[in-house]
Amino acid sequence: MTPRPDLSTLTAEEKDALIVALLERVAELEARLGGPPKTPGNSSVPPSAGRKRNKDRRRGGVRREASVGRAGGGRRLHPSPDRIVCAKATQCPHCAAALDAGEQRLQAVYDKIELPRIRPDVTRVEQYGGVPPYYETKAYVARIVRDFNKKKLAEQNATQSSTKKKPGTKSTGTHVASTKARKSSQQTEAKAAPSPGSQSN
C-alpha cells in the first residue's frame, strides 16, 4: 500500500497533480468493475477456478434402465448363454436342516460374465533373401564379404599380438648368467693350463 503523502508539505501544483492522478485511478477501477468477470476463456484464470453452470436436474429423452439395486432391475439376460448352472441348496443356511431338491423354488436368475483367458498369438516368420543373378551384383557382394573378413582377421591378429608377451623380455637374466659362467670357465681353464716356462724345465 502506498503511504499517504504529507499534504502540508506539498505545493499547489503538486496537489493538483495528485488529484488528477487519483481521479485517473478511480476511473480505471470503475471501468474494471463495469467489465465482464474474469473467466478461463478471457483471462489467465485456471479452469478449476472458473464458475460452472448449474446442471439441469430434469432428464429428458429415453428413460434410464433400472439398476441392479432396484426391484425388478438388473442386466438383461443373455439370449444364448454358454452353459446353465442350477445352483440348489443342500441345507438351510440358518438351521442346517436338509432341503429336498424337488421342494425348492427359483429365487433369482442372473448371468455371470467372465472374460476369456488371454493366450499369446505367436506367428513365426521365415525370412529369405538372395543375390540377383547378375555378375556386377555378385562381384559387389563378394567384395563386401572379402573386405569384412579381412577387417575381422586384422582385428583378431591385433588382439592376439597385444596379448602375446614380447620376446626377450625375460631372457636378459639368463643371458647375463650364461656370460658370467662362460667367463668363469675361461678363467679356470687359464689357471689350470701350464705355463710355457714350466714345460721347458
C-alpha positions in Angstrom: 0.0 0.0 0.0 1.4 3.4 -1.0 1.9 5.6 2.1 -0.2 8.8 2.2 1.9 11.9 1.4 2.0 14.9 3.8 -0.3 17.4 2.2 1.1 20.3 4.3 4.4 20.0 2.5 3.0 19.9 -1.0 2.7 22.9 -3.2 -0.5 23.9 -5.1 0.9 22.4 -8.3 1.8 19.1 -6.6 -1.6 18.9 -5.0 -3.3 19.4 -8.4 -1.1 16.7 -10.0 -2.0 14.3 -7.1 -5.7 15.0 -7.6 -5.5 14.3 -11.3 -3.6 11.0 -10.7 -6.2 9.9 -8.2 -9.1 10.7 -10.5 -7.5 8.6 -13.3 -7.0 5.7 -10.9 -10.7 5.9 -9.8 -11.8 6.0 -13.4 -9.7 2.9 -14.2 -11.1 1.0 -11.2 -14.7 1.9 -12.2 -14.1 0.7 -15.7 -12.7 -2.6 -14.4 -15.8 -3.1 -12.2 -18.1 -2.5 -15.1 -16.4 -5.0 -17.4 -17.1 -8.7 -17.7 -15.9 -11.0 -15.0 -12.6 -12.9 -15.5 -13.1 -16.5 -16.7 -10.8 -19.2 -18.1 -12.0 -18.1 -21.6 -11.0 -14.4 -21.4 -8.1 -14.4 -18.9 -5.4 -16.5 -17.4 -7.7 -17.9 -14.7 -7.2 -21.7 -14.4 -10.2 -23.8 -15.5 -10.6 -25.1 -11.9 -11.3 -21.6 -10.7 -14.0 -20.8 -13.3 -17.7 -20.8 -12.5 -19.7 -23.8 -13.7 -23.2 -23.6 -14.7 -25.8 -25.5 -12.7 -26.8 -28.7 -14.5 -30.5 -29.2 -15.3 -31.8 -31.9 -12.9 -34.6 -32.7 -15.2 -33.7 -35.5 -17.5 -35.4 -36.0 -20.8 -35.3 -38.5 -23.6 -35.1 -42.2 -23.0 -35.8 -43.4 -19.5 -32.8 -44.9 -17.8 -32.8 -48.7 -17.3 -33.5 -50.0 -13.8 -30.3 -50.6 -11.7 -29.4 -53.8 -10.0 -30.3 -52.5 -6.6 -33.9 -51.7 -7.6 -36.7 -54.3 -7.6 -37.0 -55.9 -11.0 -33.9 -54.2 -12.2 -30.6 -55.6 -13.5 -28.8 -56.5 -16.7 -30.8 -58.2 -19.3 -30.2 -62.0 -19.6 -28.2 -63.2 -22.5 -30.4 -65.0 -25.1 -28.0 -67.9 -25.6 -25.6 -68.5 -22.6 -22.7 -70.9 -23.0 -23.8 -73.0 -20.0 -26.5 -73.1 -17.4 -25.8 -73.9 -13.8 -28.7 -75.0 -11.5 -27.5 -74.0 -8.0 -29.7 -75.8 -5.5 -29.2 -75.7 -1.7 -28.4 -78.8 0.2 -29.3 -77.5 3.6 -30.8 -74.4 5.3 -28.2 -71.7 6.0 -29.9 -70.9 9.3 -30.9 -74.2 10.9 -28.7 -76.6 8.8 -31.8 -78.7 8.1 -31.6 -80.8 4.9 -33.6 -79.5 1.9 -35.2 -81.6 -0.8 -34.3 -80.6 -4.3 -37.9 -81.1 -5.5 -39.3 -78.7 -3.0 -37.1 -75.7 -3.9 -38.3 -72.8 -5.9 -36.5 -70.5 -8.2 -35.3 -67.4 -6.3 -33.1 -65.5 -8.8 -31.7 -65.7 -12.3 -28.6 -63.8 -13.4 -25.7 -64.0 -15.8 -22.2 -64.4 -14.5 -19.9 -62.9 -17.2 -16.2 -63.8 -17.3 -13.6 -62.7 -19.8 -11.9 -65.5 -21.7 -8.3 -66.4 -20.9 -5.7 -64.5 -22.8 -3.4 -66.6 -24.8 -0.5 -65.4 -26.9 -0.8 -65.4 -30.7 2.6 -66.5 -32.0 3.4 -66.0 -35.6 6.7 -67.5 -36.9 8.2 -65.6 -39.8 10.8 -67.2 -42.0 12.5 -64.5 -44.0 14.5 -65.4 -47.1 17.0 -63.4 -49.2 19.3 -63.8 -52.1 21.5 -62.1 -54.6 20.3 -61.3 -58.1 21.8 -63.4 -60.8 24.0 -60.6 -62.2 27.8 -60.5 -62.4 28.1 -57.0 -61.1 25.9 -57.7 -58.1 27.7 -61.0 -57.3 31.1 -59.2 -57.6 29.9 -56.4 -55.3 28.6 -58.8 -52.7 31.8 -60.9 -52.9 34.0 -57.8 -52.4 31.9 -56.7 -49.4 32.3 -60.1 -47.8 36.0 -60.2 -48.6 36.6 -56.8 -47.1 34.6 -57.7 -44.0 36.5 -60.9 -43.5 39.9 -59.1 -44.0 38.9 -56.5 -41.4 37.8 -59.1 -39.0 41.0 -61.1 -39.4 43.1 -57.9 -38.9 41.2 -57.2 -35.6 41.8 -60.7 -34.4 45.5 -60.5 -35.2 45.9 -57.2 -33.4 44.2 -58.6 -30.4 46.4 -61.7 -30.3 49.6 -59.7 -30.8 48.7 -57.3 -28.0 48.0 -60.3 -25.6 51.3 -62.1 -26.5 54.4 -61.4 -24.5 57.3 -59.6 -26.3 60.3 -62.0 -27.0 63.5 -61.4 -25.0 61.8 -59.5 -22.1 62.7 -62.1 -19.5 65.8 -63.6 -21.2 68.2 -60.9 -20.0 68.9 -62.6 -16.7 69.7 -65.9 -18.4 71.9 -64.2 -20.9 73.9 -62.4 -18.2 74.2 -65.6 -16.2 75.5 -67.6 -19.2 78.0 -64.9 -19.9 79.3 -65.0 -16.3 79.6 -68.8 -16.4 81.5 -68.6 -19.7 84.0 -66.1 -18.2 84.5 -68.1 -15.0 85.1 -71.3 -17.1 87.7 -69.5 -19.2 89.5 -68.2 -16.1 89.5 -71.7 -14.6 91.0 -73.2 -17.8 93.7 -70.5 -17.9 94.7 -71.2 -14.3 94.8 -75.0 -14.9 96.8 -74.7 -18.1 100.7 -75.0 -17.6 102.8 -72.0 -18.5 105.4 -72.3 -21.3 108.3 -71.9 -18.9 107.2 -74.8 -16.7 107.0 -77.1 -19.7 110.5 -76.3 -20.9 112.0 -77.1 -17.5 
